[in-house]
């Protein structure tokens, strides 16, 4: 009955839709296409912060799509965009708190894919490390990844 009540509230007339009533629509509107999720993945798990790093990741994203998705992520408040203090012509992208809150979703996607994709290229030790050390506490996982990427710089 709960679902019927929500549906009646969000869809009072046939063919009328309020995107704000559906959490799935809201989420998919913010991060639901493949390029956006791959950008978030690269930021979260690999520490990417620069346009060229995303471009060189091997996914084949075109510059116009990458520019558009980064702008959307900034507009959504998932990613911040700041000028690089060392080089005023370059930009540094980073996950905001709202972006970091996607860690559990990203981990769930990883876990599901690792379980169901027999052709995954993710190294088993990486999957095991995520599963054993980080799934229990995504905040600790993000901190660990951030330290790892900060130490590498």
Protein Blocks (a to p, Z undefined) as FASTA:
>chain_A
ZZmmmmmmmmmbghiacfklpmklmmmmmmmcfklmmmmmmmmmnopabfklmmmnonop
afklmmmmmmmmmmnopaccdddfklmkbccddddfklmmmmmmmmmmmmmmmmmmmkbc
bdfklmmmmmmmmmmmmmlmmmmmmmmmmmmZZ
